[in-house]
Amino acid sequence: MKGRRLGADDYVTKPIDFEILGTMIARRLGENPRKAPATHSITDREAEILTWVARGKTSSEIADILGVAKRTVDFHADAARAKLNVSTRTEAAVKAAIQGIIKA
């Protein structure tokens, strides 16, 4: 609650419940949270990595889980971020979840 006292409008805790987050964002933007998902050219690997990002895993942890190099995880996460036109991997995971591209 300290955040609210300092002026925050809202907050989320990890692990993120993307259904609640999507509703909060949509309400804030005055949009319908159930609108049809946008289509993006996200690969299956990018979606898989964004799902792990949404669950709060680091690149190293994701690399261990998937049995790939950390550099591979970083490459796919950054590609997904660019395709979704956002600044961070977390924003990419949130946007992908809201649009139904991934399920966290």
One Martini backbone bead per residue (centre of mass of N, CA, C, O) as a GRO file, in nm:
protein
  104
    1MET     BB    1   0.051   0.067  -0.007
    2LYS     BB    2   0.281   0.269  -0.047
    3GLY     BB    3   0.232   0.336  -0.346
    4ARG     BB    4  -0.038   0.483  -0.306
    5ARG     BB    5   0.078   0.704  -0.115
    6LEU     BB    6   0.282   0.793  -0.364
    7GLY     BB    7   0.056   0.779  -0.633
    8ALA     BB    8  -0.043   0.518  -0.720
    9ASP     BB    9  -0.305   0.363  -0.891
   10ASP     BB   10  -0.152   0.083  -0.927
   11TYR     BB   11  -0.088  -0.283  -0.899
   12VAL     BB   12   0.137  -0.566  -0.923
   13THR     BB   13   0.207  -0.904  -0.878
   14LYS     BB   14   0.410  -1.170  -0.839
   15PRO     BB   15   0.267  -1.335  -1.032
   16ILE     BB   16   0.107  -1.259  -1.318
   17ASP     BB   17  -0.229  -1.176  -1.386
   18PHE     BB   18  -0.337  -1.125  -1.707
   19GLU     BB   19  -0.638  -1.084  -1.676
   20ILE     BB   20  -0.623  -0.855  -1.472
   21LEU     BB   21  -0.428  -0.672  -1.624
   22GLY     BB   22  -0.600  -0.637  -1.878
   23THR     BB   23  -0.838  -0.504  -1.733
   24MET     BB   24  -0.683  -0.264  -1.616
   25ILE     BB   25  -0.584  -0.148  -1.884
   26ALA     BB   26  -0.853  -0.121  -2.029
   27ARG     BB   27  -0.984   0.065  -1.825
   28ARG     BB   28  -0.773   0.290  -1.851
   29LEU     BB   29  -0.825   0.309  -2.180
   30GLY     BB   30  -1.133   0.239  -2.253
   31GLU     BB   31  -1.146  -0.065  -2.321
   32ASN     BB   32  -1.197  -0.380  -2.451
   33PRO     BB   33  -1.069  -0.679  -2.314
   34ARG     BB   34  -1.228  -0.877  -2.550
   35LYS     BB   35  -1.081  -0.835  -2.791
   36ALA     BB   36  -0.940  -0.921  -3.063
   37PRO     BB   37  -0.665  -1.053  -3.161
   38ALA     BB   38  -0.376  -0.980  -3.280
   39THR     BB   39  -0.162  -1.016  -3.548
   40HIS     BB   40   0.148  -1.189  -3.531
   41SER     BB   41   0.491  -1.298  -3.609
   42ILE     BB   42   0.508  -1.511  -3.385
   43THR     BB   43   0.684  -1.750  -3.271
   44ASP     BB   44   0.692  -2.024  -3.086
   45ARG     BB   45   0.951  -1.951  -2.931
   46GLU     BB   46   0.870  -1.664  -2.852
   47ALA     BB   47   0.618  -1.746  -2.695
   48GLU     BB   48   0.760  -1.926  -2.491
   49ILE     BB   49   0.944  -1.706  -2.374
   50LEU     BB   50   0.719  -1.508  -2.289
   51THR     BB   51   0.592  -1.698  -2.088
   52TRP     BB   52   0.841  -1.703  -1.898
   53VAL     BB   53   0.854  -1.402  -1.852
   54ALA     BB   54   0.567  -1.385  -1.723
   55ARG     BB   55   0.682  -1.584  -1.482
   56GLY     BB   56   0.975  -1.442  -1.399
   57LYS     BB   57   1.202  -1.524  -1.583
   58THR     BB   58   1.512  -1.551  -1.676
   59SER     BB   59   1.726  -1.610  -1.922
   60SER     BB   60   1.882  -1.833  -1.773
   61GLU     BB   61   1.636  -1.998  -1.684
   62ILE     BB   62   1.521  -2.045  -1.965
   63ALA     BB   63   1.765  -2.188  -2.082
   64ASP     BB   64   1.752  -2.429  -1.887
   65ILE     BB   65   1.464  -2.524  -1.953
   66LEU     BB   66   1.519  -2.541  -2.284
   67GLY     BB   67   1.823  -2.605  -2.366
   68VAL     BB   68   1.967  -2.325  -2.413
   69ALA     BB   69   2.101  -2.040  -2.483
   70LYS     BB   70   2.094  -1.726  -2.367
   71ARG     BB   71   2.125  -1.591  -2.644
   72THR     BB   72   1.871  -1.719  -2.764
   73VAL     BB   73   1.671  -1.593  -2.575
   74ASP     BB   74   1.743  -1.297  -2.634
   75PHE     BB   75   1.680  -1.302  -2.934
   76HIS     BB   76   1.373  -1.383  -2.913
   77ALA     BB   77   1.281  -1.162  -2.718
   78ASP     BB   78   1.368  -0.922  -2.901
   79ALA     BB   79   1.198  -0.998  -3.146
   80ALA     BB   80   0.924  -0.982  -3.004
   81ARG     BB   81   0.946  -0.691  -2.911
   82ALA     BB   82   0.965  -0.570  -3.196
   83LYS     BB   83   0.696  -0.690  -3.312
   84LEU     BB   84   0.526  -0.543  -3.064
   85ASN     BB   85   0.629  -0.253  -3.010
   86VAL     BB   86   0.833  -0.255  -2.756
   87SER     BB   87   1.074  -0.198  -2.494
   88THR     BB   88   1.008  -0.464  -2.330
   89ARG     BB   89   0.964  -0.783  -2.227
   90THR     BB   90   0.732  -0.733  -2.037
   91GLU     BB   91   0.556  -0.583  -2.241
   92ALA     BB   92   0.544  -0.820  -2.437
   93ALA     BB   93   0.402  -1.018  -2.246
   94VAL     BB   94   0.155  -0.848  -2.190
   95LYS     BB   95   0.060  -0.805  -2.482
   96ALA     BB   96   0.040  -1.107  -2.555
   97ALA     BB   97  -0.170  -1.178  -2.338
   98ILE     BB   98  -0.393  -0.975  -2.411
   99GLN     BB   99  -0.396  -1.089  -2.725
  100GLY     BB  100  -0.358  -1.417  -2.703
  101ILE     BB  101  -0.067  -1.532  -2.773
  102ILE     BB  102  -0.053  -1.595  -2.467
  103LYS     BB  103  -0.030  -1.811  -2.170
  104ALA     BB  104   0.046  -1.759  -1.822
   0.00000   0.00000   0.00000
